[in-house]
Amino acid sequence: MTLAFAYGLFFSFSVFLVPLVDEFRWSRALTAGALSLSTVVQGLGAPVAGTLADRVGPRRVILVGIVLLGAGPLLTATTRSPWELYLYTGVVSAAGVLAVGWVPTGLLLSQWFQARRGRMMGVAFSGMGVGVFVMGPLAQWLISMLGWRGASASLGAATLVALLPLAWWGIRAPAGTHAPAAGGTAPPGARGPAAAAPVDATLGEALRARAFWALFAAYVFTPLAVFPVATHAVAFAVDRGFSPMTAATAYGAMGLSSTLGRVGFGALTDRIGGAGAASLSFACTAGGALALLTLEATPRGAALALFALLFGLGFGARGPIITAMASERFGGRHFGIIYGVLNLANGLGAAVGPWFGGVVHDVSGSYRVAFLATVGFSALGAVCFWLARGRAP
């Protein structure tokens, strides 16, 4: 539920992009740059979040993150200039997503689950897809009823009201000890890699491992493949003649499809390995981008639906896979900082993606090059997962 709110808000920026451009007449590159800044902040701050989660526990970090997560949209509703949008969306909201998201949640899950980590990561992170499914159409409905400022303020207030009591009650580390993740010992009856060969890697050991840098590169290429499409899909569909609500609904359906993808590919990771599961998910991402691109020739609802299905299945699927592979190889007392450094890569790729899509459109008047680039980045990302196979020394 926490991840649903966090990433539903984060990706709802695609819905707000259209009214922001309409009101202020900023370029799409300038407007989407706020999301790029957000990903930079999340990437650079990931090691800090990991260190804090290691020292004070994920729960405290997540609770602070919820406050920032709700404050961001409330402040964004007052935006009058680009620097305000960049500050409120690119810094405040980003800090909230960072403190709630991948790093502290990945650490918390690694403490609770050693066997079938791919499946459990997929189930937990599927909340992100639920958030996109609900938040996209909800944001568009609120915009139509209240305007984009009222919609932003409403979503921020709802986040605080819903998440603070939920997280206070529901987020806990394993009772009594952090032993499975911190001490490197598996619980009685655990099965799988963690039971066979427990690890307690240091950051230095991780940085010397090929698997770490292969996952690092995979984390760069993944958002490069996803964000040029995800950020601009609603605007692209509107450009092709679809109504804003239809475009937002398709975007929400993509989020619902991603819920199935995160759970399915997470479970598949436990069966065939992370490299195979990631490759299949990248094929879905590339296929979805190509389906969306066909709207340039013929704006048919069937192609929009195919985009929502295929792109959604791959959307976010690599996160649980990377988290499971990283916790298997580098789990232990220092996993928070290791995973935080690994997330620097995600910030780098995600920083370029939204801006890249906007620049391509501003220069050429089309998203064609950006969407085709998604296919190439998907192929490169899949190769990196194969290079990451095998346990780190």
Secondary structure, DSSP 8 states (H G I E B T S, - for coil): -HHHHHHHHHHTHHHHHHHHHHHH---HHHHHHHHHHHHHHHHHHHHHHHHHHHHH-HHHHHHHHHHHHHHHHHHHTT--SHHHHHHIIIIIIHHHHHHHSHHHHHHHHHHH--TTHHHHHHHHHHHHHHHHHHHHHHHHHHHHHHHHHHHHHHHHHHHHHHHHHHHHHH----TT--IIIII----TT--SHHHHS-----HHHHHT-HHHHHHHHHHHHHHHHHHHHHHHHHHHHHHTT--HHHHHHHHHHHHHHHHHHHHHHHHHHHHH-HHHHHHHHHHHHHHHHHHHHGGGT---HHHHHHHHHHHHHHTTTHHHHHHHHHHHHH-STTHHHHHHHHHHHHHHHHHHHHHHHHHHHHHHSSSHHHHHHHHHHHHHHHHHHHHT-S---
